[in-house]
């Protein structure tokens, strides 16, 4: 029998650690959380010190029983769950369950913490255990209790005031507010016209471009020239003044240093994986978990990266020594700075001090592991490896030059250029940016050798029209960055925040950007108007600060809960009495109904927002949200010839809805019969979820094709890419899908996100490529 029982969270990790500890140790997995609050009202009792009623999670009960059975035969118990609040809480819950079952009598119980799964780290952790950190447990309990109380009190209110089935979350609601406010900014944006003027010039047989910065003694700003007439006049003035020649009036040369980015935290890893690899936050965290827990690299299973949930940018001294030695050997000593680079954590809400995300050994080069890793594991490991290496390399040295060129008195063009003198860290890695304005292009041009007084040939003067652009919608990377900057949630929760907003159908993705749905807008409007404090960014961040203080033992968790709960409960009760459903789902318009003269309102219907008469049901006037009364009048409904409604016998007409045209009953709203205008194309592929229907081609609200079960709404299975009747050779899922991208060509891919199987069937260029 094993003398010692070690509990970790996942079976993959258990398998790896077992190899390091030997025959005296049995290693079992808890499979994540083992207990949670009872999913019913009263699971958190504010009247009795926020007493929490837990129960073992059904799907993990068998794992808890296996742990209990193994413990009965062991002398000691090592709780080796993840080194954060969640991990500490799982260890505590296990301790409580086993103690209730009276299995801990005369057993040694110890908490074991490690940040990488390597033989040395595991053995050191077992040799130096500690007690359970109740301050971390209490911080997690407080977070869970807050989320429960908000959910169980706000969600029923949303059911009553908006629509059944809705829910609200303490952290998801401010995140939704970010997305909705950005969309409102875009809708309110008014484009402004402006013009730029550039000169194409030639010197020393090399062409280059310069931009107008001064005209007749006046500095040129973005809106100095705002129409074609002004641009034409300026072009005429400059052409006349230059007479085919430009003169170099000033040459400014500088040398600048560019330093590498810090090693990865959870947040920056999610952002870079999104920008560089196109990974979602969930995909990044799932793949990082696999690399952390251990990969068989040819007879040896080893964790390839350190723990992936961290706010820290620190690197252990041992890692720094290894990285610096590797750089000196691989890239030369001149690429190693005199002292190791030390980075400071920028996050204002930095959690427990861990290391940054880094390879457990930089000596394991990505290419040497390629045959042992899946495609996404390799890509993510390479990203982490390169970033870690670059962060300890010497700065890049860049020569910049700015040249002012005169076109007669008072008229100046400027040309910018740069050359990399010494690439330093840039030889390995460069950080990406979100929504970059490509001003960098002109800064990176090479210019011919120019000196003051040189004459330059003017080839042409070009005018170009531009319009200002609205702020971009959030991508996953920019949303994660915004969440971090506002202090909303924690890096380890960003993936679940994004996933929850999508699952609740509060947001949709279009071209990898978040768009709020009509329901998302209404929910956000209700919360921002009536629960303003609780979706306020500063309030949410302050609450996270208080949870951090609990985790550091600086505050007690019950007083924090009391401070939150009293005012929140009172507000919920007030709004339940004072706010009507009409106040929430209808928005007054300054327009009279053309049918009866009563005011029109913007209303929320089953398929989204629309314009309707406030006199409903006496007046049934409606039109689409983006349609004017004149447009509706000009386009009388088109009757479907030879067809009547199968429900009531009224004529069928072609109607326009939020998803395009469809056939509906002319007696609406008394009769709500509808059917698609065109019968969806049937792929003939059996639905892998219900096994009853087949997958048919449909069009989304934004015109994008997808494939869903023809038994909808009974079965809601759907995939974006064309399905094929082949099971996944990796996980066995009944179908694969065909995905075509510019970068990778056409691949057979598994639609199950947690699988990641992909097999190329046509390289780039051999099949029509969609935008990835």
Buried (B, 14 or more C-beta within 10 A) or exposed (E): EBEBBBBBBBBBBBBBBBBBBEEEBBBBBBBBBBBBBBEEEEBBEBEEEBEBEBEBBEEBEEBBEBBBEBBEEBBBBBBBBBBBBBBBBBBBBBBBBBEEEEBBEEBEBBBBBBBBBBBEBBBEBBEEBEEBBEBBBBBBBBBBBBBBBBBBBBBBBBEBBBBEEBBBBBBBBBBBBBBBEBBEEBEEEEEEEBBBBBBBBBBEEEEBBBBBBBBEEEEBEEEBBBEEEBBEEBBEBBBEBBEEEBBBBEBEEEEEEBBBBBBBBBBBBBBBBBBBBBBBBBBBBBBBBBBBBBBEBEEEBBBBBBBBBBBBBBBBEEBBEBBBEBBEEEBEEEBBBEEBBEBEBBBBBBBBEBBBBBBBBBEBBBEEBEEBBBBBBBBBBBBBBBBBBBBBBBBBBBBBBBBBBBBBEEBBBBBBBBEBEBBBBBBBBBBEEBEEEEEEEBBBBEBBEBEEEBEBEBBEBEBEEEEEEBEEBBBBBBBBBBBBBBBBBBBBBBBBBBBBBBEBEBBBBBEBBBBBBBBBBBBBBBBBEBBEEBBBBEBBBEBBBBBBBBBEEEBBBBEBBEEBBEEBEEBBEEBEEEBEEEEBBBBEBEEBBBBBEBEBBBBBBEEBBBBBBBBBEEBBBBBBEEBEBEEBEEEEBEEBEEEEBEEEEBBBBEBBBBBEEBBBBBBBEEBEBBBBEEEBEEBEBBBBBEEEBBBBBBBBBEEBEBBBBBBBEEBEBBBEBBBEEBEBEBEEBBBBBBBBBEEBBBBBBBBBEEBBBBEEBBEBEEBEBEEE
